[in-house]
Amino acid sequence: MTLLDLTPRVADSGPLSTLPVAIIGAGPIGLAAASNLVERGIDFVVFEAGDEIAASVRAWGHTRLFSPWKHLVDPASRRLLEERGWELPDPERAPTGTELVEKYVAPLASLEEIAPRVRTGVEVVGVTREGMDRTRSARRAATPFAVRIRMASGDVEDFPARAVIDASGTYLSPNSLSSSGLELLGMADIAGRVTPALPDVLGRDRADFAGRRVTVVGAGHSAANTLLALVQLAREEAGTTVTWLIRNAKAVRVSSSPDDELIGRANLGSRVDGAVERGDIALVDGFEIIRARRSGEAVELVGHRTGEVVAHETDIVVNATGFRPNLDILREIRLELDEIVEAPKRLAPLIDPNVHSCGTVEPHGFRELTHPEPGFFIVGMKSYGRAPTFLLATGYEQVRSVTAWLAGDTASASNVELALPATGVCSTDAGSGGGCC
């Protein structure tokens, strides 16, 4: 028996047991947590900042996932859906983000056990304990959480909860274009010419890119997907040029290992390499961005390259440098985070992108996700901090374990199991924007 086993559960009898669990984020992981709580008979509420469930997934919905359907559906959610006649799509096929939402996430969110407890258009702006900042300790574990929410109307209120599961993801918190990690000098001047990762180049956002000089910054799979879409656009729209700007001395290649069981990802690297070799993509490597500025109607990125200060001129910049967790809302919560990747301290060694790929991450659950704040958990992509090796299947096992622990079922919570597809190492540079999964 460990200290974690002796920690009071929020499902124990007492004032906390009358309150719901607050889930932040109505994406696949947040709704998987909801499904597991349904099976455990524990009340909950889900707060989604977007106007619709899975708003972040919808934003990049045109992009095809690397994982096939058999790795994308949470077991508890599948049980609830199949009770209503739902059938798993082709298990060997990889869907787009839009297909994932329409064929799985949206039907899950519409279930009668879940739908009334989902509040969209509600942003969580802070989490604390009722009447306590992070410095107060007396009766802390027995005090309800206060989840501060802002409605679409602008009204703000505090919502009491017995526990908090933060599944808000990282898509809305991109890394800086600056190689220093700080906000890019001059960003305010060029903000209108910078787009987030994975724009819909061939669809919704086509007019923003057609006939323009486009520079993609970042060395990971998000960048690769966008580069290939831009190459196709350049064939169809005269005047469109594509530049790939990375800070490494040479291109950090996406996985193209023949042993990679995620075939879509295995092919991506060779396709980008081929486009560079043909001249469809102009590769600018070893470019460390230090500032940006407007130059007439164009944008200049200024940086260090080969020991000199140089400028790169473009019309549009795509920020594909990866993501980081938004920790501002958790300032009054007692967290224990790794000093490098900003993941929970016990989890960080298991997901170090210098060592692990998506497929070599060990099974983990509530123990590795526990913070000094009893009843508070960060799960899903956000739990990986700045490490880019997350898979949905990993997040599903996280929330199964966490919800079992919240229910007082230590045996089930401790029995973590995970079967992941074999992969190559995604990136040896945690800051390269090498999102791989």
C-alpha positions, 0 to 999 in steps of 0.5 A: 500500500502506498501514500496514493492508496491512502489518499481520501477519494472524492467519492467517499461519503461527505459534502464532496460526494454530492457535487459533480466532477468537472471535466474541462473540454468536450473532445474525445478524451473529455467525453471518454472521461464522461463515459467512464463516469457514467459507468461508475454512476458518478455525476459530472459536467463537461465545459467546452469553450467552443460553440460545438463539442470537439471544437478543436478537432473540427478546426483541423477536421480536413486532416486525416489521422494516422491511427485507424478506427480500431485505435480511436474509440474509447472502450467505455464510450463504445459500450454506451454507443453499441447499446444504442445500435452504433457500429464501429466504422472500418477498424483498419481505416484512418478517418479524417478529424471531421469523420471522427467527430461526425461518426463517433464523437458527436453521437457519443455527446448526444447520448441521453446520459451525457448530452444534458451535462455538456455545456458548450460556449463556456470557457474555464478561466481558472480553477482553485479551491473554494475560499482558498488560494494555493498557499492554504493547506488546512482541510484542503482535500475536503474543500470543493473545487471552484471552477471559474467559468465565463459564458458566451454572454460574458457572465462569470461564475464559480462552479463547485466540483468534487474533482476536476479532470482537465482534458482541454488539450493544447491546440489553442496554445501553439508554441512561439515562432521565436526560437527562444520560446518567448513571444516573437518580437514584432508578432503584433505587427504580423499577426494578421499574416500568421495562421495556426497549424493545419489550415484547410489549404485546399478547402475553407482557407484556400483563398488565403494561400492561393497565388501567395508566397507561403512559409511553413515554420516547424519540422513535424507532421503538422508541417508536413501535412500542410506542405503537401497540401500547399504543393497541390495548391501550387499546381492549381493556382499560379503564383503560389510558392512553398517554403519550409523553414526549420531551425535545425541544421538539417531537416528533422524527418518525420517517421518513414520507418518500414516498421511503423504500423501507422502506414499514413505516417510512414509514407508522409516523410518520403512524400515531403522529401520527394517534394523537396528534391523536386523543388516543389518545396524550398527548404531553408534550414538552420534558421533561428527566428528572432523577430518579425516585421512588415515590409510593405505588403510582405512579412519579413522573418529575421533570424540567425543562420550560419552565424549571420543575421538574415531575413526571409520574406514571405506573404503568409506564415503557418505556425506549425511549431507544435503546442504547449499546455495552457497552465495560466488557468491552473495558477492556484492549483498545486501542480507537480510538473517536469521542468522540461516538458511540463508534463506531470512529474511521474509521467515525464520520464515515460514520454520523453520524446528523446527516448520514446515514440508514441508506440513505446510509451508505457501504460500509465494511469492515476498514479503517474497523473497525480498532483499534490492537489487531491482530486485534480488530474490533467489528462489527454494531450495536455498531460503530455506537456510539450512532448508530441507523442500522444495517441488517443488510445493513451488518453482513454486508458488515462481517464479509465484509470483516473475515474476508477480511482475517483470511484474508490476502485484502487484495484481497477485504477492500478491495473493499467494496460495499453496496446499501441501500434509500433512506431519509430521515434517521432523526433529527437528535439522536443521543441521542433514542433514534431507532433507525430501522433 
